[in-house]
Amino acid sequence: MIDYLLYTFVKNNNKDNQTIEAFSSSGGDIIGLIISLTFGFMAAILSWNCNSKLHTGTGLKILYAFIAWFFGLFYLIFYFFANYLGNGCGI
């Protein structure tokens, strides 16, 4: 979700909006939002599953899943490095 918010911030503050406006008028905003929500949903599921394996309480699992959903793509990148290259929960 934060990746979509950053995109809209850059779009609104860009001096040369020709390229971004062409993308936006072709449905790019909707596609970007759908992709961002998909990444967020995948990140929340991975966070929930990993914390379930670690026997984390339900309240913390909800909090961590929300944080993972909000940071979406960034959490997925972190998850890759922490769990596949490190000693994470290894789902």
N, C-alpha and C positions, 0 to 999 in steps of 0.2 A: 504494500500500500504506500509505503514511503517513496518507493521508486516512481509511482504515478504522481504523487504530490510534488516530487522534485521535477518531473517532466512538465507539469502544468506551471510550476513556478518559473522554469526556464522559458517556457513558451510565452508567458505573460510579460517577461522582462527582456525578451530578445529584441534587439534593435532591427534586425533583418528578419522579419517574420514570413518572408515569401515561401521558403521551403516548409516551415512548420505549418503555415496556414494551408498549404496545399495538402499536407498530410492530414490535418484536422478536418478539412472539408470533405475528405474522402472516407470519413468514418474512423480515422486514426485514434481519436479520443476514446471512442467506445471500445475499439480493439485493445488499446493500451490498458484501459480499465479492466477488461476481461482477463487479459494476461496477468496483470498485477494481482487481481483477486485469485486467479488460479495458483500463482506462486505462493500467495499468502495462505491459501487453503492447504496446499501441499506442505508448507513449512509448519503450520499448526498441527497437522496430523503427525508429522515426524517428531515434533516436540512432545506431543501427547504420548506417542508410543515409546519414545526413549525414556521419558520420565516415568511411565508405567513400569518399565523394566527396572528402573532404579527405585521403585516403591515410594515415589514422592506422593505426598498428600494431594487430595483432589483440588483444594484451593490453590496450591502452588502450580499444579498442572494447568489449571485454567489461566492463571496469570502468565505462565511461561508460553502457553499456546497463543494467548493474545499478543504477547510481545513478538513471538515468531511470525504470527500472521501480519502484524504491522510492518515488520522489517522484511518479510517475504523473501525476495531474491538474495538479500544480504545474509539472511539466516540460512538459506540453502547452501550458499557458498561456505559459510562457517561450518555447517553440518558436514559438508564433504571433507573439509580439512580436519575437523575434530574427530570424526568417526571413521573415516576410511584411511586417513594417514596417521591418526593418533590412536589412543586407546579409549574410544568412546563406547557408547552402548552397542554399536554395531548391528543395527537393524538390517 
